[in-house]
Amino acid sequence: DREMEGEGEGEKTESNEAGGGSGGGGKKRKRARGKSGKAGDGNGARGPPNPEPGEEGYMTKTQLRNARKRRRAKREIAGAAEKKKGDDDDGGGGNADPSPDKNKGKRKSGRPDDDDPSARYLSAPLRAPAVRSAARYLSDALSSGKTFETHVGRRRGWRTVSKLPVRPSSGGGESKGAAGEATVGMFRPNTHDVVPLSDGRGGCPAHHPSIDAAVSAVQRSCRALSVSPYDETTGEGCLRYVCVNVERRTGNVQLTLVWNSDGDREGEKAEALRRLSDRLIKMGTAAKAPGAGADTGIEGKPAKKRRRGKRPTSHSSSSPFALHSLWVHYNASWRHSNAIFDFCPSTHGSGSWKLLHGPPAILESLDLTPPPPAGDDGAPPQLRPVKLRFPPNVFRQANLDAFAGIVLSIRRYLARYAAERTGEGGEGDAGVESRGPSCVELYGGVGTIGLNVLDLVSSLVSSDENPHNRRCFEESAEELLRPANGGGGGNGGDNDNDNDYDNENIGGTHIPKARYIPRNAADMVVKENILNDDDGPGRDAPEVLIVDPPRKGLDDEVIRALITDDSGSRQRRRRNPGPDLLVYVSCGFKAFVRDCDRLLESGLWEIDEAEGHVLFPGSDAIETLAFFRRRRRK
């Protein structure tokens, strides 16, 4: 879900010609000299003499080199425009080669569409290799008669989360700034060469306009205050990364400065941080003042009128820089570390994160309204919207608008599954069956999925290893389960390991218990034994397991627990042998194929339904949602 992957050095080759032109077998053209030694004296002069130092038109070696770079850049941009026109003429259909670059190995131009992998398939998202592979694989793996469909969200302005490196500029243009000044941008693929976002004059097409506005404000502030950017070679400098989260309702930004320091006790760096934060708070609050809005400039001043005939772009800097909150994260980790955030408790403890201004978290709710018409299999309406908490140190989906479609599909399937259970429940089970299935959520984050299906299950146990998630989950759960009349919410205790929330009746409808355990998925399966009913007092194995792992896929311990049939190894009969339904949300398709193959080859699972969601239109990625059902013994 990152925009750009790793980086390195840019092109360093130069033309062998000092003054341009051709000939000389690639060697530098020499000035013709006569006996006096002055240029152009001899009869063999081949053109106008080059100016000598002090003469009009004289250029130093550096000036000549920069002039050649500018000419080369113009040629590359012109060539890229021709190539883009050819790609657009193809129309994205037919059997054309989906590869974005047929000249593999050659350096591309510096245009954002060429350097940003998230824009490679923007004109035809369904032609991305990962999307095509998913369609082929899952069409074959699905149960007979089932089809695989792929859903694509809006193509521009969808990204509301971005983590951008800050590095010294190489110079050579207004957007890059003077050599050594701070440049905020994206890493060019396979390098650590930062492609600037051009101070908001182009930016990344995926970015919400507020991200480009925030980047422009930070970059201009750093240059005005001479804040030093992080240098990967020496490990020196102050500002390493800028992380931006957008509050979708208002467009205000939660801004995090990743500071190259152990804390605010260092004199010069602490002073630089104070000056930068004061300036950003002043700029960000000025844009939110009465009268400041869409027609307001970056610093709250009236925006300049655009020239007649000039059309505004969908991701221009016309969006004001308005702060929701400002954070600093101290990260002085080893210079060869690629980690943006330092979560190591031995380094800083809880003091590595500091709120400088505004509320501690962005509150977001998913739009889970079923699209009309809602048939018998439609997702039931939510009893109450869930207010999810997102501080900067937890995972948040970059495209929450599109991710809501995944959650809506899960709600729709769970509603049908619960209805099946009610119809199949035997005598004496009706009371249990009518309350919905029990559910465990691994890799749960702040409860983005789990809390949004809470009204469809009888109990929920959610878990994740990030220690910052727990408070977010518990506050959202407590607010969700609080009676509508404002009475006390929940019965959470002081247990260090987990908290329970339970409210039996809201508006005449049962609301289930929600519990959070701050452990990683492997520990939940091995140490907590969460998928079995053997060791937990009064606890049955969950009927539904929801997993949303990172790109690497499921931990091996989780897979082994799902494909091990140990029903014959115990004499005591289990009431529930383990999850009957596995809901798998995958952001890494290669890992999903590996996990899916192991599940199917075990003979214990089959895929009932699956669908694809292109959350990042333009990139070679797909979010896969699959519903696995445990095979029934004959």
C-alpha positions in Angstrom: 0.0 0.0 0.0 3.0 2.3 -0.2 3.3 4.5 -3.1 6.9 4.0 -3.9 9.3 1.2 -3.1 12.9 1.4 -2.2 15.5 3.7 -3.9 19.2 4.4 -4.9 21.2 6.7 -7.1 19.7 8.4 -10.1 21.4 8.6 -13.5 25.0 9.9 -13.3 26.1 9.4 -16.9 27.0 12.5 -18.9 27.4 13.4 -22.6 31.0 13.2 -23.7 30.5 16.5 -25.7 31.4 19.7 -23.9 29.6 22.1 -26.2 27.0 19.9 -27.8 26.9 19.0 -31.5 28.2 15.8 -33.0 31.3 14.3 -34.4 34.7 13.7 -32.9 33.9 10.0 -32.2 32.2 10.9 -28.9 35.2 12.9 -27.8 35.1 16.5 -26.6 35.3 19.1 -29.3 38.6 21.0 -29.1 38.9 24.7 -29.8 41.0 25.4 -32.9 44.0 27.5 -32.1 46.5 29.4 -34.1 50.1 30.3 -33.1 48.9 32.9 -30.7 47.1 30.3 -28.8 43.8 32.2 -28.9 40.6 30.3 -29.9 39.7 30.7 -33.5 43.1 32.1 -34.6 44.0 29.2 -36.8 42.8 28.6 -40.4 41.4 25.2 -39.3 38.7 26.6 -37.1 35.5 24.5 -37.5 32.9 27.0 -36.2 32.4 29.9 -33.9 35.0 30.0 -31.1 34.0 29.2 -27.5 34.1 32.3 -25.3 37.1 32.7 -23.0 36.7 33.5 -19.2 35.4 37.0 -18.9 33.9 37.1 -22.4 30.2 37.2 -23.0 28.6 33.8 -23.1 31.4 32.0 -21.2 30.2 29.0 -19.2 32.0 27.1 -16.5 32.2 23.2 -16.7 29.4 23.1 -14.1 27.2 25.5 -16.1 27.8 23.5 -19.3 27.0 20.2 -17.5 23.7 21.7 -16.1 22.8 23.0 -19.5 23.2 19.5 -21.0 21.0 18.1 -18.2 18.3 20.6 -19.0 18.4 19.7 -22.7 18.3 16.0 -22.0 15.4 16.4 -19.6 13.4 18.3 -22.2 14.1 15.5 -24.8 13.0 12.8 -22.3 9.8 14.7 -21.4 8.9 15.1 -25.1 9.6 11.4 -25.7 7.5 10.4 -22.7 4.6 12.5 -23.9 4.7 10.7 -27.3 4.8 7.3 -25.5 1.9 8.3 -23.3 -0.1 9.3 -26.3 0.6 6.0 -27.9 -0.5 4.2 -24.7 -3.8 6.2 -24.5 -4.5 5.4 -28.2 -4.4 1.7 -27.3 -7.5 2.3 -25.1 -6.7 -0.3 -22.5 -8.5 -3.1 -24.4 -7.7 -5.9 -26.7 -4.7 -8.1 -26.3 -2.1 -5.4 -26.0 0.9 -6.0 -23.8 -0.1 -4.9 -20.3 3.5 -4.2 -19.4 4.0 -0.5 -18.6 7.5 -0.4 -19.9 8.7 -2.3 -22.9 12.2 -0.8 -22.7 13.1 -2.7 -19.5 16.3 -1.6 -17.9 16.3 1.9 -19.4 15.9 4.9 -17.1 12.5 6.5 -17.4 11.8 10.2 -17.4 11.3 12.2 -14.2 7.6 12.7 -14.7 5.5 11.5 -11.8 3.5 9.0 -13.9 6.7 7.2 -14.9 8.3 7.3 -11.4 5.3 6.4 -9.4 4.2 2.7 -9.6 0.8 3.7 -8.3 0.0 5.4 -11.6 1.3 2.7 -14.1 -2.1 1.2 -14.7 -4.2 4.2 -14.1 -5.8 4.2 -17.5 -6.7 0.5 -17.2 -6.6 -0.9 -13.6 -8.1 -4.2 -14.5 -5.1 -4.9 -16.8 -2.6 -4.9 -14.0 -0.8 -8.3 -13.8 -1.9 -9.0 -10.2 -5.6 -8.3 -11.0 -5.4 -10.7 -14.0 -3.6 -13.4 -12.0 -6.2 -13.2 -9.3 -9.1 -13.5 -11.7 -7.5 -16.6 -13.3 -6.5 -18.3 -10.1 -9.8 -17.8 -8.2 -12.1 -18.6 -11.1 -10.5 -22.0 -11.1 -10.5 -22.4 -7.3 -14.1 -21.4 -6.7 -16.9 -23.8 -6.1 -18.8 -24.9 -9.2 -21.1 -22.2 -10.5 -19.5 -19.3 -8.6 -17.9 -16.4 -10.4 -15.1 -14.0 -9.4 -15.8 -10.3 -9.8 -13.4 -7.4 -9.3 -14.5 -4.0 -8.0 -12.6 -0.8 -8.8 -12.9 2.4 -6.8 -12.3 5.9 -8.0 -9.0 6.4 -9.7 -7.9 9.8 -8.4 -7.7 11.5 -5.0 -8.5 8.3 -3.0 -5.3 8.1 -0.9 -5.8 9.6 2.5 -2.7 8.2 4.1 0.9 8.9 2.9 4.4 8.5 4.4 6.9 10.5 2.4 10.7 10.7 2.8 12.5 14.0 3.3 16.0 14.1 1.8 18.5 16.7 0.6 17.8 18.2 -2.8 20.3 17.7 -5.6 19.4 21.2 -6.9 18.4 22.2 -10.4 14.9 23.7 -10.3 12.3 25.5 -8.2 10.6 22.2 -7.2 13.9 20.6 -6.1 15.2 23.7 -4.4 18.8 24.6 -3.9 21.3 21.8 -3.3 21.0 20.5 0.2 17.6 21.9 1.0 14.7 19.7 2.2 12.8 18.0 -0.6 9.6 16.0 0.2 8.6 13.4 -2.3 8.5 9.7 -3.2 11.3 7.2 -3.7 11.9 6.3 -7.3 11.5 2.5 -7.6 14.5 0.5 -6.6 16.5 3.6 -5.5 16.6 6.1 -2.7 16.4 9.0 -5.1 13.5 11.2 -4.0 11.1 12.4 -6.8 9.7 15.7 -5.5 6.0 16.4 -5.5 6.6 19.7 -7.3 5.3 21.9 -4.5 1.7 20.9 -5.3 1.8 21.7 -9.1 1.3 18.1 -10.1 1.8 15.7 -7.2 0.7 12.1 -7.1 -2.7 11.5 -8.9 -3.7 9.1 -6.1 -3.2 11.7 -3.3 -6.1 13.5 -1.7 -5.5 17.2 -2.4 -4.9 17.9 1.3 -1.8 15.7 1.2 -0.2 17.8 -1.5 -1.2 20.9 0.4 0.5 19.6 3.6 3.6 18.5 1.8 3.9 22.0 0.2 3.6 23.7 3.6 6.2 21.4 5.2 8.7 21.8 2.4 8.4 25.5 2.2 8.6 25.8 6.0 11.8 23.7 6.1 13.4 25.8 3.5 12.4 29.1 5.1 13.7 28.0 8.5 16.7 26.1 7.1 15.6 22.8 8.8 18.1 20.2 7.7 16.7 17.1 5.9 17.9 13.6 6.9 21.0 12.4 5.1 21.1 8.6 4.7 24.8 8.6 4.0 25.9 10.3 7.2 22.9 9.8 9.4 22.8 13.5 10.1 19.9 16.0 9.7 16.6 16.5 11.5 13.5 15.6 9.4 13.4 12.0 8.1 9.8 11.6 7.0 6.5 13.4 6.8 3.4 11.3 7.5 0.0 12.6 6.5 -3.4 11.2 7.4 -6.5 13.0 6.1 -9.8 13.4 8.0 -12.2 12.6 5.1 -15.1 14.6 6.5 -13.2 17.9 6.7 -10.0 17.4 4.7 -8.0 18.4 7.7 -4.7 16.6 8.1 -3.1 14.7 11.0 0.6 15.6 10.4 3.5 13.6 11.9 7.1 14.8 11.7 9.5 11.9 12.0 12.5 13.5 13.8 16.0 12.2 13.8 16.5 12.5 17.5 16.3 10.5 20.7 14.0 13.1 22.2 13.5 16.8 22.8 16.5 17.2 25.1 19.0 17.9 22.3 19.5 21.7 22.0 19.8 22.6 18.3 17.5 19.9 17.0 14.9 20.7 19.7 15.0 24.4 18.7 14.6 23.5 15.0 11.6 21.3 15.9 10.1 24.1 18.0 10.4 26.7 15.2 9.1 24.3 12.6 6.1 23.1 14.6 5.2 26.7 15.6 5.1 27.7 12.0 3.1 24.7 10.9 0.5 25.2 13.6 0.2 28.8 12.7 -0.3 28.0 9.0 -2.6 25.1 9.7 -4.9 26.9 12.0 -5.0 30.0 9.8 -6.6 28.0 7.0 -9.3 26.8 9.5 -10.2 30.4 10.6 -13.6 31.8 9.8 -13.8 32.7 6.1 -11.0 30.3 5.1 -12.2 27.6 2.8 -11.8 26.2 -0.7 -10.8 29.6 -2.0 -8.2 30.1 0.6 -4.4 29.9 -0.1 -2.0 27.7 1.8 -1.5 30.2 4.6 -5.0 31.4 5.0 -4.6 34.3 2.5 -6.9 34.7 -0.5 -5.8 32.5 -3.3 -4.7 34.1 -6.6 -7.2 34.1 -9.3 -6.4 31.6 -12.0 -5.8 32.9 -15.5 -8.6 32.7 -18.0 -8.6 29.4 -19.8 -6.4 27.5 -17.3 -8.2 24.5 -15.8 -7.5 23.5 -12.2 -6.3 19.9 -11.7 -8.0 17.4 -9.5 -5.0 17.3 -7.2 -3.7 20.9 -7.2 -2.7 22.9 -4.2 -6.0 24.8 -4.2 -6.9 22.7 -1.1 -5.9 24.7 2.0 -3.4 23.3 4.5 -5.7 22.8 7.6 -4.4 21.0 10.6 -6.3 18.4 12.5 -3.3 17.7 14.7 0.5 17.8 14.8 2.6 14.9 16.1 6.3 14.3 16.4 7.8 10.8 16.4 11.4 10.6 17.5 13.3 8.0 15.5 17.1 8.0 15.7 17.5 4.4 14.6 20.5 3.2 12.6 20.9 5.0 9.3 20.7 1.7 7.3 17.3 0.9 8.8 14.4 1.3 6.4 11.8 1.5 9.2 9.8 4.8 9.2 8.6 4.4 12.7 10.6 3.0 15.7 8.3 0.8 17.8 11.1 -0.7 19.8 10.2 -0.2 23.5 13.9 -0.3 24.5 14.7 2.7 22.4 12.2 5.2 23.6 9.5 3.5 25.5 6.2 5.4 25.2 8.0 8.7 24.8 8.8 8.4 21.1 5.4 9.8 20.2 4.4 13.3 21.3 1.2 15.2 20.5 2.1 18.9 19.8 -1.4 20.2 18.8 -4.9 19.0 18.3 -6.9 15.9 19.2 -5.0 12.5 19.6 -6.9 10.6 16.9 -8.9 11.0 13.7 -12.4 9.6 14.0 -13.7 7.8 10.9 -16.9 5.8 10.2 -17.4 3.5 7.2 -20.4 4.0 4.9 -21.9 0.6 5.0 -25.2 1.4 3.4 -26.2 -1.5 1.1 -26.5 -0.3 -2.5 -30.1 -0.5 -3.8 -31.9 -2.7 -4.4 -31.2 -4.7 -1.3 -32.5 -8.2 -1.9 -33.0 -11.1 0.5 -29.2 -11.6 0.6 -28.4 -7.9 1.2 -26.3 -6.8 4.1 -28.5 -5.7 7.1 -28.3 -2.1 8.1 -26.0 -1.3 11.0 -27.6 -0.6 14.4 -25.2 2.2 15.0 -22.2 3.5 13.0 -18.8 2.6 14.5 -16.4 5.5 15.2 -13.0 4.1 14.6 -9.9 5.9 16.2 -6.8 6.5 14.1 -3.8 8.1 15.8 -0.7 8.2 13.6 0.9 5.1 15.2 -1.7 2.5 14.1 -2.5 1.0 10.7 -5.2 2.7 8.7 -6.3 1.7 5.3 -5.2 4.3 2.7 -8.5 4.0 0.8 -11.2 3.7 3.4 -13.9 4.6 0.9 -13.1 1.4 -1.2 -12.4 -0.7 1.9 -15.9 -0.1 3.0 -17.0 -2.3 0.1 -15.0 -5.2 1.5 -16.6 -4.8 5.0 -20.0 -4.5 3.3 -19.5 -7.9 1.5 -18.4 -9.5 4.8 -21.6 -8.2 6.5 -23.7 -9.6 3.7 -22.0 -13.0 3.9 -22.2 -13.2 7.7 -25.9 -12.4 7.6 -26.5 -15.3 5.2 -24.3 -17.6 7.3 -26.2 -16.7 10.5 -29.5 -17.5 8.7 -28.1 -20.9 7.6 -27.1 -21.7 11.2 -30.6 -20.8 12.5 -32.2 -23.1 9.9 -29.8 -26.0 10.7 -29.9 -25.6 14.5 -31.1 -28.7 16.3 -33.5 -28.9 19.2 -32.3 -27.0 22.2 -29.9 -24.9 20.1 -32.4 -22.3 19.0 -31.5 -19.8 21.7 -27.8 -19.9 20.9 -28.3 -20.0 17.1 -30.5 -16.9 17.1 -27.7 -14.8 18.7 -25.3 -15.3 15.8 -21.9 -17.0 15.6 -18.9 -16.5 17.9 -16.0 -14.7 16.1 -12.3 -14.3 16.5 -10.3 -11.6 14.6 -6.6 -12.0 14.0 -4.4 -9.1 12.7 -7.4 -6.9 13.8 -5.7 -3.5 13.9 -8.1 -1.0 15.7 -11.1 -3.2 14.8 -11.9 -1.8 11.4 -13.6 -5.1 10.4 -14.4 -6.7 13.7 -16.3 -3.7 15.2 -18.2 -3.2 12.0 -19.7 -6.8 12.2 -20.2 -6.7 16.0 -24.0 -6.6 15.6 -24.0 -9.9 13.6 -22.0 -12.1 16.0 -22.6 -13.3 19.5 -19.1 -12.5 20.7 -15.9 -11.0 19.3 -12.3 -11.5 20.4 -10.0 -9.2 18.4 -6.2 -9.1 18.6 -3.1 -7.4 17.1 0.5 -7.0 18.2 0.7 -3.2 17.9 0.4 -1.9 21.5 -1.2 1.3 20.3 -4.2 -0.5 18.9 -5.8 -1.6 22.1 -6.9 1.8 23.4 -8.4 2.7 20.0 -10.4 -0.5 19.9 -11.6 -0.2 23.5 -12.7 3.4 23.2 -14.6 2.6 20.0 -16.2 -0.5 21.5 -17.2 1.4 24.7 -18.8 4.2 22.7 -20.6 1.7 20.4 -22.0 -0.4 23.3 -22.9 2.6 25.4 -26.7 2.9 25.8 -28.3 5.6 23.7 -29.5 7.5 26.7 -25.9 8.2 27.7 -25.6 5.8 30.6 -22.5 3.9 31.6 -20.9 1.8 28.9 -19.4 -1.6 29.3 -18.2 -3.6 32.2 -14.5 -3.4 31.4 -12.2 -4.2 34.3 -8.6 -3.5 35.1 -7.3 -6.7 33.6 -3.9 -6.0 32.1 -4.4 -8.6 29.3 -7.9 -7.8 28.0 -11.1 -5.8 28.5 -14.7 -6.9 28.1 -17.6 -4.8 26.9 -21.1 -6.1 27.1 -24.5 -4.5 26.7 -27.3 -6.9 26.3 -29.9 -4.6 24.8 -29.8 -1.5 22.7 -33.1 -0.6 21.1 -34.5 -4.0 21.9 -31.6 -5.7 19.9 -28.8 -7.8 21.5 -25.3 -6.3 21.2 -22.6 -8.8 21.8 -19.5 -8.8 23.9 -16.2 -7.4 22.5 -12.8 -8.3 23.9 -9.3 -7.2 22.8 -6.1 -9.1 23.4 -2.8 -7.3 22.6 -0.9 -10.3 21.1 0.4 -11.3 17.7 -1.5 -13.9 15.6 1.0 -16.7 16.3 0.8 -16.2 20.1 -3.0 -16.1 19.9 -3.0 -19.5 18.2 -0.2 -21.2 20.2 -0.3 -19.5 23.7 -3.9 -18.4 23.9 -5.1 -21.5 22.0 -7.9 -19.2 20.7 -9.0 -21.5 17.9 -9.8 -24.5 20.2 -12.2 -25.1 23.1 -9.9 -27.4 25.1 -8.1 -25.2 27.5 -10.3 -22.1 27.9 -12.6 -22.3 30.9 -16.2 -21.9 29.6 -15.0 -21.1 26.2 -16.0 -22.7 22.9 -13.9 -22.6 19.7 -15.0 -19.7 17.5 -17.3 -20.5 14.6 -16.0 -17.6 12.5 -12.3 -16.5 12.0 -11.6 -13.2 10.3 -8.0 -12.6 9.2 -6.5 -9.5 7.6 -2.7 -10.2 7.6 0.0 -8.0 6.2 1.4 -8.5 2.7 3.5 -11.6 3.9 0.3 -13.5 4.6 -0.7 -15.7 7.5 1.8 -16.8 10.0 2.8 -20.4 9.7 1.4 -21.2 13.2 -2.1 -19.9 12.0 -2.0 -22.0 8.9 -0.9 -25.1 10.8 -3.8 -24.7 13.2 -6.3 -24.5 10.4 -5.1 -27.5 8.4 -4.4 -29.9 11.3 -7.3 -32.3 11.8 -6.7 -33.6 15.3 -10.3 -34.8 15.9 -9.0 -38.4 16.5 -6.3 -37.4 18.9 -8.6 -36.6 21.8 -11.1 -38.9 23.4 -13.3 -36.0 24.7 -15.8 -34.9 22.1 -15.6 -31.2 21.3 -18.7 -29.2 21.0 -17.1 -27.2 18.2 -14.0 -28.6 16.5 -12.8 -25.1 15.3 -13.8 -22.4 12.9 -16.4 -23.4 10.4 -16.0 -20.1 8.4 -12.7 -18.4 7.5 -12.9 -14.9 6.2 -9.6 -14.0 4.6 -8.8 -10.4 3.5 -5.5 -10.3 1.6 -3.4 -7.4 0.5 -0.6 -9.6 -0.9 -1.8 -11.9 -3.7 1.3 -14.1 -3.9 1.1 -14.9 -0.2 -2.7 -15.5 -0.5 -2.0 -18.1 -3.3 0.5 -19.8 -1.0 -1.9 -19.9 1.9 -4.9 -20.8 -0.2 -3.1 -23.8 -1.7 -2.2 -25.1 1.7 -5.8 -24.8 2.9 -7.3 -26.5 -0.1 -4.6 -29.3 -0.3 -5.4 -30.2 3.4 -8.8 -31.4 2.3 -10.4 -29.6 5.2 -11.4 -26.4 3.4 -13.0 -25.2 0.2 -13.6 -21.7 -1.2 -17.3 -20.8 -1.2 -17.1 -17.2 -2.5 -14.4 -14.7 -3.5 -14.1 -11.3 -5.0 -11.4 -8.7 -5.8 -11.2 -5.1 -4.8 -8.7 -2.7 -6.5 -8.1 -0.4 -3.6 -5.2 1.3 -5.3 -6.2 1.9 -8.9 -3.1 2.3 -11.1 -0.8 0.1 -9.1 -0.1 -3.6 -9.6 -2.0 -4.8 -6.6 -5.4 -6.3 -5.6 -7.1 -6.8 -2.3 -8.6 -10.3 -2.3 -11.6 -11.3 -0.1 -12.3 -15.0 0.2 -14.8 -17.0 2.2 -13.5 -20.5 3.1 -15.9 -23.1 4.5 -14.8 -26.2 6.4 -15.7 -29.4 4.6 -18.3 -31.5 6.3 -17.4 -35.1 7.1 -19.5 -37.6 5.3 
